[in-house]
Amino acid sequence: MVTAVRNLVKSVGKLAVCATLSLAFYLPTSAQTSANVTAPSTSSSKAAAKLAASGAECQMVSQAAGQSRSRDNMELLFSVKLQDRADKVEDAVVPADGREGVYIGSADGRVEGKKLSGTMRTSMFSGDCPVPGIRKGAEPQKGLHLCTLNPGGIIETQDGARIRFDGKGYGLSSPEKYRVSMTVAFATDDPRYQWLTPMLGAMEGEFDLKAGTATWNVYLPRS
């Protein structure tokens, strides 16, 4: 089933990037970005190019479907504040095989939402991420830096269900903040929560490297 979740995220491809772009309301303006961007690495440039190229395609998809990118069309599924717990890949919640990027760490936290609440355990994998270097003593990069994100994990609800999730998206780091945005797919064997399986969630949040905490807000399209 974990493989099925991973394949679902891969199968949506451009749609996943569209959902990520739909949360651009919290990103810096283009003027702010162009004024303070460091020379990106090769992989970061590829990620940025892919993101920019997907933006045009997403606009066409959005227009064709008659959809708005307004946050008003999304409802909050849950929020969670995560705390780092393990930095060894042997302690990862999900296997590293098939993940994009290197292992960053694992965390857990309390899931709070009207339709979904419980606890979350997750592991983050990221491509072209500055975090490993900073943890080894490297100076944080100046300006903005784009990296890829590919987390996975388990939500254990307060009524006893287990929900697996898999995400793909981007992180945008600066000396002040590390913003994150992803598309999230879900899978479960519990009939009470199988309504989540065909849904794709959109997550936006922040990561605090010094405190070892992350805040995620996960949204679903309004029905």
C-alpha positions in Angstrom: 0.0 0.0 0.0 2.9 2.4 0.7 4.1 1.7 -2.9 0.6 2.5 -4.1 0.6 5.8 -2.4 4.0 6.6 -3.9 2.8 5.6 -7.4 -0.2 7.8 -7.0 1.9 10.9 -6.3 4.1 10.0 -9.3 1.1 9.5 -11.5 -0.3 13.0 -10.9 3.1 14.5 -12.0 2.3 18.0 -13.3 -0.9 18.1 -11.3 1.1 17.8 -8.1 3.2 20.8 -9.2 0.0 22.7 -10.0 -1.3 22.1 -6.4 2.0 23.3 -5.1 1.9 26.5 -7.2 -1.7 27.1 -6.1 -0.2 27.9 -2.7 2.0 30.7 -4.0 0.1 33.2 -1.8 2.7 32.8 0.9 5.8 33.0 -1.2 7.8 36.3 -1.8 6.8 38.5 -4.7 8.8 38.2 -7.9 10.3 41.6 -7.1 11.5 40.4 -3.7 12.9 37.2 -5.2 14.8 38.8 -8.1 16.3 41.3 -5.7 17.8 38.7 -3.4 18.5 35.4 -5.1 21.9 33.7 -4.8 23.4 31.9 -7.8 21.7 28.5 -7.6 23.3 25.1 -7.9 22.7 23.0 -11.0 20.0 20.9 -9.3 18.4 24.0 -7.8 18.3 25.6 -11.3 16.6 22.5 -12.7 14.0 22.6 -9.9 13.3 26.2 -10.5 13.0 25.7 -14.2 10.6 22.8 -13.8 8.6 24.9 -11.4 8.4 27.8 -13.8 7.6 25.7 -16.8 4.9 23.9 -14.9 3.3 27.2 -14.0 2.3 27.9 -17.6 0.8 24.4 -17.9 -1.0 24.8 -14.7 -2.6 28.0 -15.8 -3.9 26.2 -18.9 -5.3 23.3 -16.8 -6.8 25.7 -14.3 -8.5 27.7 -17.1 -9.8 24.6 -18.8 -11.3 23.3 -15.6 -12.7 26.7 -14.6 -10.9 26.5 -11.3 -9.8 29.4 -9.1 -6.5 29.3 -7.2 -8.0 31.2 -4.4 -7.5 29.9 -0.9 -11.3 30.3 -0.5 -11.7 27.1 -2.6 -9.7 25.1 -0.1 -10.6 24.0 3.4 -8.2 23.1 6.2 -7.9 19.4 6.8 -5.5 19.6 9.7 -2.5 21.5 11.1 0.5 19.8 12.8 3.5 21.1 14.6 6.4 18.6 14.2 9.4 18.2 16.4 12.6 16.5 15.2 13.3 13.2 16.8 15.9 11.3 14.7 18.6 12.2 12.3 19.8 8.7 11.4 18.4 7.1 8.3 18.1 3.8 10.2 15.4 5.5 12.3 13.3 6.6 9.3 9.6 6.1 9.4 9.5 5.2 5.7 12.2 3.3 3.6 14.7 5.4 1.8 14.3 3.3 -1.4 12.6 5.2 -4.1 12.7 8.5 -2.3 14.0 11.6 -4.0 17.0 13.3 -2.3 18.8 12.5 0.9 17.5 11.8 4.4 17.0 15.0 6.4 15.4 13.6 9.5 12.3 12.3 11.2 9.7 14.1 13.4 6.4 13.6 15.2 3.6 15.8 16.3 -0.1 16.3 17.1 -2.5 16.5 14.2 -5.4 18.9 14.9 -8.4 19.2 12.5 -12.2 19.0 12.4 -12.2 15.8 10.2 -8.9 14.4 11.2 -7.0 14.4 14.4 -4.4 12.2 16.1 -0.6 11.9 15.9 1.8 12.0 13.0 5.2 10.4 12.4 7.1 11.4 9.3 10.5 11.3 7.6 11.8 14.0 5.2 13.9 13.4 2.2 15.1 16.4 0.2 17.2 17.1 -2.9 19.7 20.0 -3.1 18.9 20.9 0.5 21.2 23.1 2.6 20.2 21.6 5.9 22.8 18.7 6.1 25.6 21.2 5.4 24.4 23.7 8.0 24.2 20.9 10.6 27.8 20.2 9.9 28.8 23.8 10.5 28.4 25.4 7.0 27.2 29.0 6.9 23.6 29.4 5.7 23.3 30.5 2.1 22.5 34.1 1.4 19.3 34.9 -0.6 16.8 32.2 -1.6 17.5 28.6 -2.3 15.0 26.1 -3.9 15.1 22.4 -3.0 12.8 19.4 -3.6 10.9 17.6 -0.8 9.7 14.0 -0.7 8.4 13.1 2.8 6.3 10.1 3.9 4.8 8.9 7.1 1.8 7.7 9.1 -1.0 9.4 10.9 -2.6 7.5 13.7 -6.0 9.0 14.4 -7.5 9.4 17.8 -10.2 6.8 16.9 -7.6 4.1 16.0 -7.2 4.4 12.2 -3.8 4.4 10.5 -3.4 6.6 7.5 -0.3 6.6 5.3 0.7 9.7 3.4 3.3 10.6 0.8 4.3 14.1 -0.4 6.2 15.8 -3.2 7.0 19.5 -3.4 9.5 22.2 -2.8 11.2 24.1 0.0 12.3 27.7 -0.4 15.0 28.7 2.2 16.4 32.0 3.2 18.5 33.2 6.1 15.3 34.1 7.9 12.8 31.3 7.0 12.4 27.9 5.3 9.1 27.8 3.6 7.6 24.5 2.3 4.8 23.5 0.0 3.7 20.1 -1.2 1.0 17.9 -2.7 0.0 15.1 -0.3 -1.6 11.8 -1.2 -3.3 9.5 1.4 -4.0 5.8 1.7 -5.7 3.7 4.4 -7.3 0.3 4.9 -9.8 1.8 7.4 -13.2 2.3 5.8 -13.9 5.3 8.0 -11.2 7.3 6.2 -11.1 5.9 2.7 -12.7 9.1 1.5 -9.2 10.5 1.7 -7.7 8.0 -0.7 -8.9 9.7 -4.0 -8.0 13.2 -2.6 -4.9 15.2 -3.1 -4.1 17.6 -0.3 -2.0 20.8 -0.6 0.4 21.6 2.2 2.0 24.9 3.1 4.2 25.5 6.1 7.6 26.5 7.6 10.6 24.7 9.0 12.7 26.2 11.9 16.2 24.6 11.7 17.4 26.1 15.0 14.4 24.8 17.0 14.1 21.6 15.0 10.4 22.2 14.4 8.1 22.4 11.4 4.5 23.6 11.0 2.3 22.1 8.3 -1.2 23.2 7.3 -2.8 20.7 4.9 -5.8 21.7 2.8 -8.3 19.9 0.6 -10.5 21.3 -2.2 -13.9 22.2 -0.9 -16.6 19.7 -1.9 
